[in-house]
Amino acid sequence: MPQNLLSHFDKDRSILIKAIQHVQKEEGYISNDQIRNLADYFDIPLVDVEGVITFYTQFKRTKPGKYIVHVCDGTACHIKGSELIANWISEILGIADGETDEEGLFSLETVACLGCCSLAPVIAVNGKVYGNLDRKQLRKVLRTYQMEAKK
């Protein structure tokens, strides 16, 4: 991570979380190198930076896939089978919630609500929403992204 990514931040430890958020926004996750750079920039121990990152669930330590699949688990989606949807995605892609596949193509994340209750059950792939899903439709959606990645 280039130092200039942090250069507009004061070197005041009280803004560490804001700086970590900025790094994640720019890079997509927080790598070991980024942790070292943050510690150096703020002149604090590595363990302090790591402690903040591991305490807050918003921070990701693994590089996300090209396509981030969000499975809605809000009330309507849960009642209409979001758990099945998540299980099918795990089976099809070979990853669990919070993981990225070996090719770096897909990441899977369960979210509290996507706000599309009338379309339950719902997933979003990089923000594009797919609703009223069954296994066949889900396979078709994932296959579309797999084919897109091969172009």
N, C-alpha and C positions, 0 to 999 in steps of 0.2 A: 504494500500500500504506500503510495507516495506520500511524503510528509505534507505536500501541498493540499491533500485531502482534508487535513486537520488545521491548516495554516490560518483559517479565519476564526478558529476557536481560541479563546484565552487559555492559558495553561493552568487554569484554576480547576482543581479536582472536583469542585461542586458541579461542573457541567459534563462530567464523564459520561453519564447516561445519554445526554444529548449527542455527544460525540460518537458514542457507540451506535446510536440510532442512525446517525448520518452515514457512518461507515457501512452499516448494513444496507441502507437504502441505495448507496452507490455500488456496493460490491455483491449484494444479495445474501451475504452471510458473513460471519466473523471467523476468519481463519486464525491459526496459531501465529502466523506472521503479523496479522492485524492486531492481535492481542499484544505482541511484543512492541509494535509501533505505538500503540496507545499507551502502554506502560512507559515507554521511553519519552513520549511527547509530554505526558503529565507528570513524569518523574515519580512514578509510584511503582510498587512491586507488582510483578505479573499476577500474583495470587489475588491481588485486590481487583484487577480488571476481570480476571476469570470468575471471581466471586460474584461480581455484578452480573456478568453474562449468564452464569448458571442460575442465579436467583430469579431473574425475570424470564418468563416463558416466551416473550416476544422475540428474543434473540436466538438466531439459528447458527449452529456450529457446523453444519454440513452444507455444501454447495447445493442449491436447489436445482432441480431438473429444468429442462427447457420448457416443459409443460407442467404447471402446478395444478393438480386436481384437488379442488376443495369439495368435500362431501358435506352437505348440509345435514346437521343433526338437530335442527330445531324441532319443536313439538310436532308440527304437521308432517315434516319429513320423517321423523322418528316413527310416528304412528304408521306411516305409509311405507316403511321398509328401508330407511337409510342404513340400518345396520347390515342388511342384505347387500345393498349397493356397495358399501365399504368392503364387505367380505368378497364380493365378486371382483372388485377392482384389485384387491390384494391377491386373489387367486390368478387373475389374468396377467397382472404385471409383476407378480412375485415380490411385492413390497408391502410392508405394514404401514400403519399411520405414522407419519413423521419421517418416513424413509424416502430415499431416492433410488431408482433402479440403477443397475450396474452401468448402463449406457449413458446415464445422466440425462435421460429423456423425460422421465416422469417423476414427480414428487407427489406424495399423497398426504393430505392434511384434512382432518375433520374439523369443521367449524360450527359454532353455535347456531348461526342462522345466516342464510343468504338473502332473506327477505323476499322469497318467491314462493310463499306458502301455497298459493293456488296451483302451482306446478309440481307439488310434492309427488315423489321424492326428486330432489334436485342435486346436480353437481355443477360446478363451474370449472372450466379449463382456461387458465389465464384470464379469468374474468368473464368468459362467454358462458352463458347459462344454458343448461340442458335439463329439461324437466319431464315429468310423467314417465320416468325411466323404468324399463324392465331389463332383463338380462340381455336380450337380443339388441335392444337400442343402445345399451351401454357398450356392448362389444363394438357396435358400429361406430360410436363416437370415438372410442379409444383407437380403433383401427384407422380412422380418418387421420388422427394425429400421428400415428406410427408411419403411415404412408407419406404424410406431409414432411416428416423429418428425413425421409429417404430421398427427397427431391434435391 
